[in-house]
């Protein structure tokens, strides 16, 4: 007998009839052969069987884990699949990076659904490791493994009718595949034009008003709760009135966060707020499968046996996870084994010196002694632009830890080139520095610190490892190596999470009050999110889409 043939009893959560009733599910060779109803009301003491969770938009790379290791951690929390944008590794390694993600994901019983990255590079105002034009994107979209066109971040290109953008969208529509959006703050007539170009989702809404504006034009809204960007509280009330148009996603989730929970946490929080449980199940399980036409079962006869057993419909504590009838997690333990992987990368940068990081008065914009400063916002990807009095010494602008004005730099990782520099607020360090080769979207090296010596030390640790996240204090230095494209580790996911927890704690011990200082740092070079960011080419205004210097 195939070990994917069995029978299981529980209180079945029927998303279609909006009922919960005791039932016996018969699984044969990984397919649900029959569902036998055993009563009309839930049986006390019996666990609940429901469809598995689907993360409707995630960059697996942000977990710092290769797909096979991401899966090992995710199934413990009832996730059976993802809608995954391989945009990060594509910016580093191009088509070879997309192939790596697909091939590695196939090594484990988990349903990754990858998209064709639409914006590689994200902008022309930074140095990336690869470029995917409309021909390359069209070729990807022809592949069965590619389920959609990934987030169209170039919303100015959409609104202006850019030829390459139009070709990419048309290629997706030709294949009957949806197009994901990315349009933070877009409202009114511009939002309507963006949606009417054929773009079906957005995960970047940070106010309910913005999301409602887009919902009214037929766009699906993804409620995002990741390690840095947290929009759940602002948007969750929309689910009650728009249960067929809302989904849950994490977007970017660090390994320690993934160990703690995934979409299961959002379900528990939503129900605790009084949201109808069937609306929650639609957002967490059903809507992504229907919208992206995924090969993921939804507890119907003839479906793949992709489902979970949970203790109750309040905490959603996962007891078992099944994918294609395979028991892949039980009582908090992953049953998916690790698989070997050969790293790919693109990293060619010589070490730097503290002198490379100096900011002379004449080379940084100032007016009446005030300089532009990025204001990082905890829990958000957007930043504010401040103009604050600068501190100068010996002809240089320097950090001012007393007012939390620190130096931030971006170092080109693909070749040796001059270092881009600026100043930033809200990291709160009293000493030391952190650095990372995870720097959306081109993944150059980004670092924040209190002095040039600490910055150079942290950056050179990343250069020596050809990728990673590092932290340096006056007494200590740590690095978590990320040899797969400078973004991921191929090591055991739980061990990577442990190491990340340690280096994250070290960064916070330097004085940072940010919930996720490394995740926040990784978005400080993301030019497509307003308002002020830094690329390897200079300080950038996300509103005017031009360099400040």
PyMOL commands that set and color helices and strands:
alter all, ss='L'
color gray80, all
select helices_A, chain A and resi 60-63+67-77+87-93+95-105+134-141+155-159+163-174+188-196+208-215+232-235+238-241+255-260+263-272+277-292+354-357+361-363+401-403+452-465+493-509+517-522
alter helices_A, ss='H'
color red, helices_A
select strands_A, chain A and resi 6-14+19-28+31-37+48-51+53-58+79-85+111-116+146-152+179-181+201-202+220-224+246-249+307-310+318-323+326-330+333-334+359-360+366-367+370-376+383-389+391-393+396-398+405-411+420-425+433-436+445-449+468-472+477-481+532-535+538-541+546-547
alter strands_A, ss='S'
color yellow, strands_A
deselect
rebuild
show_as cartoon
